[in-house]
Amino acid sequence: MSGKFNLKDLRKSRTLLESNQAKEVLSSETEVQQNFQETIPTIPTIATNTSNNPKQSTVGIQKRGRPAVGKRSDPNFITALAYVRKDTYDEVRNRLFPQRREYSGLIQELLEEWLKSTN
């Protein structure tokens, strides 16, 4: 690289450049980047799902991770946040565990009973 500036060397030395030197450094860096881009082999593109329906699968491509099953992926369920005292929540969870019941199932049952009683 005789006669050309190396940006890495200049960064190490931390010296200030004159404006004409700075232009030369920038042009040599641009030239290096262009040469690098020309040497990169072209990578073939992979077919992707271009439809507007995300549930429509593309042949040959598998989704990563777990399958979408359960309440989180069921459109009939939503996440409903409620503030409950910690001691109440802990006691409810302790009583539900031996019965193998879920907290969300209990909340659903209580809300349905409340709706029936308000009619």
Buried (B, 14 or more C-beta within 10 A) or exposed (E): EEEEBEEEEBEEEEEEEEEEEEEBBEEBBEEBEEEEEEEEEEEEEEEEEEEEEEEEEEEEEEEEEEEEEEEEEEEEEEEEEEEEEEEEEEEBEEEBEEEEBEEEEBBEEEEEEEEEEEE
